[in-house]
């Protein structure tokens, strides 16, 4: 049993050491000894790159105690789902690591949740104790012991392993002041920044819930009446695509030329002010066409990457009311650009949110799986560059992009659209008269399917056509059932 009262070698085999290199990655070099539960609790945001909320987290330890892969999964609301979730995250971390050629020696487990109304942090610790035990049992069944299990709640932490009350009191131990630990100092020296919570990151891409949302909904209705007949008409569909890309290119330039502001929220407010309701509606509807969306994916790097990501975030915020499912396209583009430019955390969140908006959106499924498996996005970028360079660009937009062969999610049209037509990959469903749909129950992850794009050479063939189901189930709550590996977030 772990004895936390010992500070020299509390984990029996020596200190847990993490190295921080100057590229912001955890490495075995320049070790930082973590000797106590307090240091392990403090290290969690630096290992993930953000503060986890409502989460179970597993961190693997390799030889000599260096940190290996990390996995995070939202805590299911129902206790009856805890065992399946614990098995999913444990198998995802351990089996995934073995498949990639590394073998975790030990694991540190965390459960993180803020108190509900009327609860204290200690109440949370006691309520989540069975979940922590399930995590230990599932990891043990894979022959990887959990040497420490911590609960973090209400700015305090508890150990489920330590029996020494003087070391780990029943009422928990206050977390240290942020930025005062050895891990924080090393991370700052290495240029690693810890973001806010996942809730704050998601807020940048969630639909408006302000008075302006009604104005945007009216603009989307009007754009649908004018654009949908043209999208359904084969003779005018390509023209709509060019108009959409031309408008997107002009707004990306507008964003690039805007004066910078400090702060995340002020920056988003500035971008919202630069994008008109009619412009946003035209882009949202135009990007529901698969071919147009694929071509827009070429704004993925260099000077275009940053402004394009801001545009896709802004469009996701404009998918209000009954148009919330239309956010799958801009959210997937935001996830792709974030992944392409090296921001895996935002990429995973945006792609998971896209799957929350439309669990069957195959482009998001493919990118989410590839990002979670740690694949290099360069193979997709290569496809985009090759097809972009091989196409004669139309007059107007600064750049256009190709069809990505792995993408097979079809077009989505707004409420009130006409009869179904056959896309190259799947049918566009006939849409009923517009009705308001009930909002989803809350944020959460969905478990993506699909197959990851693995080729590093020439672009693969496009998959065969699929037929969309005549009826669609309501999206699963975003936040349950997704396993992330090697620093993934979900």
C-alpha positions in Angstrom: 0.0 0.0 0.0 1.2 3.5 -0.8 2.4 5.4 2.2 2.0 9.1 1.6 3.7 10.0 4.8 7.0 9.1 3.3 8.4 11.9 1.1 11.5 10.3 -0.2 10.1 7.3 -2.2 6.3 7.3 -1.7 5.6 5.1 -4.6 7.8 2.2 -3.6 9.8 2.3 -6.8 10.9 5.9 -6.6 9.6 9.3 -7.5 7.3 10.0 -10.4 9.4 12.1 -12.8 8.1 14.3 -15.6 10.3 16.3 -17.9 9.2 19.5 -19.7 11.0 20.3 -22.9 11.0 23.6 -24.7 8.5 22.4 -27.3 5.9 22.1 -24.6 5.8 18.3 -24.6 6.3 16.0 -21.6 9.5 14.1 -22.0 11.8 11.9 -19.8 14.4 14.6 -19.8 14.9 17.3 -17.1 12.9 15.2 -14.5 10.7 16.9 -11.9 10.1 14.7 -8.9 6.5 14.5 -7.7 6.6 13.0 -4.2 3.2 13.7 -2.7 -0.5 13.6 -3.5 -0.6 17.4 -3.5 2.1 17.5 -6.2 0.2 14.9 -8.3 -3.1 16.9 -7.9 -1.3 20.1 -8.9 0.3 18.4 -12.0 -3.0 17.4 -13.6 -3.8 20.6 -15.5 -0.3 20.7 -16.8 -0.5 17.1 -18.0 -3.7 17.8 -19.9 -3.3 21.4 -20.9 -6.5 22.5 -19.2 -8.5 22.1 -16.0 -10.7 19.0 -16.3 -14.3 19.2 -15.1 -16.8 16.4 -14.5 -14.1 14.0 -15.6 -12.3 10.7 -14.9 -8.7 10.9 -15.9 -6.0 8.1 -16.1 -2.3 9.0 -16.4 0.1 6.2 -17.2 3.6 5.9 -15.9 6.3 4.3 -18.0 9.7 3.0 -16.9 11.6 5.0 -14.4 8.3 6.7 -13.4 8.0 9.1 -16.4 4.6 10.1 -17.5 3.1 8.3 -20.6 -0.3 8.5 -22.1 -3.3 10.3 -20.6 -7.0 9.5 -21.1 -10.0 11.5 -20.1 -13.7 10.6 -20.1 -16.7 12.4 -18.9 -18.4 11.0 -15.8 -21.7 9.4 -16.8 -24.7 10.9 -15.0 -26.1 7.4 -14.2 -24.3 5.3 -11.7 -25.3 2.2 -13.7 -23.0 3.4 -16.5 -19.9 3.8 -14.4 -18.6 0.3 -14.8 -18.8 0.4 -18.6 -17.2 3.9 -18.6 -14.4 2.7 -16.4 -13.7 -0.3 -18.6 -13.8 1.9 -21.7 -11.2 4.4 -20.4 -8.9 1.8 -18.9 -8.9 -0.3 -22.1 -8.5 2.7 -24.3 -5.4 3.9 -22.4 -3.7 0.5 -21.8 -4.5 -1.4 -25.0 -4.0 1.7 -27.1 -0.6 2.3 -25.6 0.4 -1.3 -26.2 -0.7 -1.1 -29.8 1.6 1.8 -30.2 4.5 0.0 -28.8 4.6 1.2 -25.2 3.5 -0.5 -22.0 2.2 1.4 -19.0 3.8 0.1 -15.8 1.5 1.9 -13.3 -1.4 4.4 -13.5 -2.5 7.4 -11.5 -6.3 7.9 -11.5 -8.3 11.1 -10.9 -12.0 11.8 -10.6 -12.8 15.5 -10.8 -16.3 17.0 -10.2 -17.6 20.2 -8.6 -20.2 19.9 -5.8 -23.8 19.9 -6.7 -26.2 22.3 -4.9 -26.2 21.4 -1.2 -23.1 19.2 -1.5 -19.6 19.7 -0.1 -16.4 18.5 -1.6 -16.3 15.7 0.9 -19.8 14.6 -0.3 -18.4 14.5 -3.9 -15.5 12.4 -2.7 -17.7 9.9 -1.0 -20.2 9.7 -3.9 -17.4 9.1 -6.4 -15.6 6.5 -4.3 -17.2 3.6 -6.1 -16.2 5.0 -9.5 -12.6 5.4 -8.3 -12.6 1.7 -7.2 -14.0 0.7 -10.6 -11.1 2.5 -12.2 -8.7 0.6 -10.0 -10.3 -2.7 -10.7 -10.5 -2.3 -14.5 -6.8 -1.2 -14.7 -5.8 -4.1 -12.4 -7.6 -6.5 -14.7 -5.3 -5.4 -17.5 -2.3 -6.1 -15.2 -1.5 -2.4 -14.7 -1.9 -1.3 -11.0 -3.3 2.0 -10.0 -0.8 3.3 -7.4 -2.8 6.5 -6.6 -6.4 7.5 -6.9 -7.3 11.2 -6.2 -10.6 13.1 -6.0 -10.4 16.8 -6.9 -13.4 18.9 -5.9 -14.1 22.4 -4.6 -10.4 23.4 -4.6 -9.5 20.4 -2.4 -8.2 16.9 -3.0 -8.6 13.5 -1.3 -6.7 10.3 -1.8 -8.6 7.0 -2.0 -5.4 5.1 -1.3 -3.7 6.8 1.6 -4.8 5.6 5.0 -2.8 8.2 7.0 -5.1 10.9 8.4 -2.3 13.3 9.1 -1.3 13.1 5.5 -4.7 13.0 3.8 -7.4 14.3 6.3 -11.1 13.3 5.9 -12.0 16.8 5.0 -9.5 16.9 2.2 -6.4 19.0 1.6 -6.6 22.5 0.0 -5.0 22.8 -3.4 -2.0 25.0 -3.5 -2.0 28.4 -5.0 -1.9 28.2 -8.8 1.5 28.7 -10.3 3.5 28.0 -7.1 4.5 24.4 -7.6 7.7 23.0 -9.1 5.6 21.7 -12.0 4.1 25.1 -12.6 7.5 26.8 -12.6 8.9 24.2 -15.0 5.9 24.6 -17.3 6.1 28.4 -17.3 9.9 28.1 -18.1 9.1 25.7 -21.0 6.4 28.0 -22.3 3.5 25.7 -21.5 0.2 27.5 -20.8 -2.7 25.9 -19.0 -6.0 26.9 -20.5 -9.2 27.5 -18.6 -11.7 24.8 -18.2 -13.3 22.8 -21.0 -16.5 24.6 -20.3 -14.8 27.9 -21.2 -13.4 26.4 -24.4 -16.7 25.0 -25.5 -18.4 28.3 -24.8 -16.5 29.8 -27.8 -18.3 27.4 -30.1 -21.7 27.1 -28.6 -24.8 28.7 -30.2 -25.8 32.1 -29.1 -28.4 32.4 -26.3 -28.8 36.2 -26.6 -31.4 38.5 -28.1 -29.3 38.5 -31.3 -30.1 34.8 -31.8 -33.6 35.6 -33.0 -32.3 38.0 -35.6 -29.8 35.3 -36.8 -32.6 32.7 -37.0 -34.7 35.0 -39.2 -31.6 35.5 -41.5 -31.1 31.7 -41.7 -34.8 31.3 -42.6 -34.5 33.9 -45.4 -31.2 32.4 -46.7 -32.7 29.0 -46.7 -35.6 30.1 -48.9 -33.3 31.6 -51.5 -30.4 29.2 -51.4 -32.0 25.8 -51.0 -33.7 25.7 -54.4 -30.4 26.6 -56.0 -28.5 23.9 -54.1 -31.1 21.3 -55.1 -30.7 22.3 -58.7 -27.7 20.6 -60.3 -27.4 23.5 -62.8 -26.9 26.1 -60.0 -25.3 24.1 -57.3 -21.7 24.8 -58.4 -22.5 28.5 -58.6 -23.7 28.5 -55.0 -20.4 26.8 -54.0 -18.3 29.4 -55.7 -20.4 32.2 -54.1 -20.0 30.6 -50.7 -16.2 30.2 -51.0 -15.9 33.7 -52.3 -17.8 35.2 -49.4 -15.8 33.0 -46.9 -12.5 34.2 -48.5 -13.5 37.9 -48.1 -14.5 37.4 -44.5 -11.3 35.6 -43.7 -9.4 38.6 -45.1 -11.6 40.9 -43.1 -10.8 38.9 -39.9 -7.1 38.9 -40.7 -7.0 42.7 -41.1 -9.0 43.4 -37.9 -7.1 45.1 -35.1 -6.1 42.7 -32.3 -7.7 42.8 -28.9 -6.7 41.1 -25.7 -8.8 38.5 -24.0 -10.7 35.5 -25.4 -14.2 36.9 -24.9 -13.4 40.4 -26.3 -11.8 38.7 -29.3 -15.0 36.7 -30.0 -17.2 39.7 -29.6 -15.0 41.6 -32.1 -15.3 38.7 -34.6 -19.1 38.6 -34.1 -19.3 42.3 -34.9 -17.3 41.7 -38.1 -19.8 39.1 -39.4 -23.3 40.1 -40.5 -26.3 38.0 -39.9 -27.0 37.6 -43.6 -23.3 36.7 -44.3 -23.3 34.1 -41.5 -26.6 32.6 -42.8 -25.3 32.3 -46.3 -22.1 30.6 -45.2 -23.8 28.2 -42.8 -26.3 27.1 -45.5 -23.6 26.9 -48.2 -21.3 24.8 -46.1 -23.9 22.1 -45.7 -22.9 21.0 -49.2 -20.2 18.4 -48.7 -18.1 19.5 -51.7 -18.2 23.2 -50.6 -17.2 22.2 -47.1 -14.3 20.1 -48.3 -13.0 22.9 -50.4 -13.2 25.3 -47.5 -11.0 23.0 -45.5 -8.0 24.2 -47.5 -7.8 27.4 -45.3 -5.8 25.3 -42.8 -2.3 26.8 -42.3 -0.1 29.8 -42.7 -1.7 33.2 -42.7 -5.1 31.8 -43.5 -5.2 29.3 -40.6 -5.9 31.7 -37.7 -8.6 33.8 -39.3 -10.3 30.7 -40.8 -10.5 29.1 -37.3 -12.0 32.3 -36.0 -14.6 32.3 -38.8 -15.6 28.7 -38.2 -16.0 29.4 -34.5 -18.1 32.4 -35.2 -20.3 30.4 -37.6 -20.8 27.7 -35.0 -22.1 30.4 -32.6 -24.6 31.4 -35.2 -26.2 28.0 -35.6 -29.1 28.9 -33.3 -32.6 27.6 -32.7 -33.7 24.8 -35.0 -30.4 25.2 -37.0 -28.2 23.8 -34.2 -27.5 20.6 -36.1 -26.1 22.7 -38.9 -23.1 23.5 -36.6 -21.6 20.1 -37.5 -20.0 21.6 -40.6 -18.3 24.7 -39.1 -17.4 22.8 -35.9 -15.7 20.1 -38.0 -13.8 22.7 -40.0 -12.8 24.4 -36.7 -11.6 21.1 -35.4 -9.6 20.4 -38.6 -7.9 23.8 -38.6 -7.1 23.5 -34.9 -5.6 20.0 -35.5 -3.7 21.1 -38.6 -2.2 24.1 -36.7 -1.1 22.0 -33.7 -3.9 22.7 -31.2 -5.0 19.2 -30.4 -7.1 20.2 -27.3 -9.4 22.5 -29.2 -9.4 20.1 -32.2 -10.8 17.3 -30.0 -13.4 19.5 -28.4 -14.6 21.0 -31.6 -14.8 17.6 -33.3 -16.6 16.1 -30.3 -19.1 19.0 -30.4 -19.6 18.4 -34.1 -20.5 14.8 -33.3 -22.8 16.1 -30.5 -24.6 18.2 -33.2 -24.7 15.2 -35.6 -23.5 11.8 -34.4 -23.5 10.5 -38.0 -21.3 13.3 -39.4 -18.6 11.1 -40.9 -16.0 13.8 -41.6 -16.0 14.6 -37.9 -15.9 10.9 -37.0 -12.8 10.4 -39.2 -10.9 13.4 -38.0 -11.8 12.8 -34.3 -10.5 9.2 -34.5 -7.4 10.3 -36.3 -6.7 13.1 -33.9 -7.3 10.8 -30.9 -4.9 8.2 -32.3 -2.1 10.7 -32.6 -1.9 10.5 -36.4 -0.1 13.2 -38.3 -2.5 15.6 -40.1 0.2 16.1 -42.9 -1.3 13.3 -45.0 -4.6 15.1 -45.2 -2.9 18.5 -45.8 -1.0 16.9 -48.6 -4.2 15.7 -50.3 -5.7 19.2 -49.9 -2.6 20.9 -51.4 -2.4 18.5 -54.3 -6.0 18.9 -55.3 -6.0 22.7 -54.7 -2.9 23.1 -56.9 -4.5 21.0 -59.6 -7.7 23.1 -59.7 -7.9 26.4 -61.6 -9.0 28.8 -58.9 -12.1 30.9 -59.7 -11.8 34.7 -59.7 -12.5 36.2 -56.3 -11.5 34.1 -53.3 -7.9 34.0 -52.2 -7.8 30.2 -52.3 -10.0 27.2 -52.8 -9.7 23.7 -51.4 -10.3 20.2 -52.7 -12.7 17.4 -51.8 -11.1 15.3 -49.1 -11.5 11.7 -50.1 -12.1 10.5 -46.6 -15.1 12.8 -46.1 -18.4 11.3 -46.9 -20.9 13.2 -44.8 -23.7 14.5 -47.1 -25.4 17.9 -47.3 -27.8 19.1 -44.8 -30.6 21.5 -45.7 -32.6 23.8 -43.5 -36.2 23.2 -42.3 -38.6 23.7 -45.2 -36.4 22.4 -48.0 -37.8 20.6 -51.0 -37.7 17.0 -52.1 -34.7 14.8 -51.6 -31.9 14.6 -54.2 -29.0 12.1 -54.4 -25.6 13.5 -53.4 -22.4 11.7 -54.5 -22.2 10.0 -51.2 -25.5 10.0 -49.4 -29.0 11.2 -49.9 -30.1 14.7 -48.8 -33.2 14.0 -46.7 -36.5 15.6 -47.5 -37.1 18.2 -44.8 -40.5 18.7 -43.2 -42.1 22.0 -42.4 -40.0 23.9 -40.0 -40.7 23.1 -36.4 -38.8 24.1 -33.3 -36.8 21.2 -31.9 -36.3 20.8 -28.2 -32.8 21.7 -27.1 -30.4 18.9 -26.1 -30.2 18.1 -22.4 -26.8 19.5 -21.9 -23.1 19.3 -22.9 -21.5 15.9 -23.3 -19.4 13.7 -25.5 -20.6 11.1 -28.0 -18.7 8.0 -28.9 -17.6 8.5 -32.5 -17.4 5.6 -35.0 -15.8 5.5 -38.3 -12.3 4.7 -39.4 -9.3 6.9 -39.1 -7.6 8.1 -42.3 -4.3 6.3 -42.1 -2.7 6.7 -45.4 0.5 8.8 -45.7 0.8 8.6 -49.4 -1.6 9.3 -52.3 -5.2 10.1 -51.4 -7.4 7.1 -51.1 -10.6 6.5 -53.1 -13.8 8.0 -52.0 -16.0 5.5 -50.2 -19.2 4.2 -51.9 -22.5 6.0 -51.6 -24.5 5.7 -48.4 -28.2 6.2 -47.9 -29.2 8.4 -45.0 -31.8 6.9 -42.7 -35.3 8.3 -43.2 -35.5 9.3 -39.6 -32.8 10.6 -37.3 -32.5 10.1 -33.6 -31.8 13.0 -31.3 -28.1 13.6 -30.8 -26.6 11.8 -27.8 -25.6 14.2 -25.0 -22.1 15.6 -25.5 -19.9 14.4 -22.6 -20.5 10.7 -22.2 -18.8 7.8 -23.8 -15.7 9.1 -25.5 -12.3 7.9 -24.6 -9.2 10.0 -25.3 -5.7 8.8 -25.3 -2.2 10.3 -25.0 -3.2 13.7 -23.7 -6.6 13.6 -25.4 -9.5 15.5 -24.1 -13.1 14.6 -24.4 
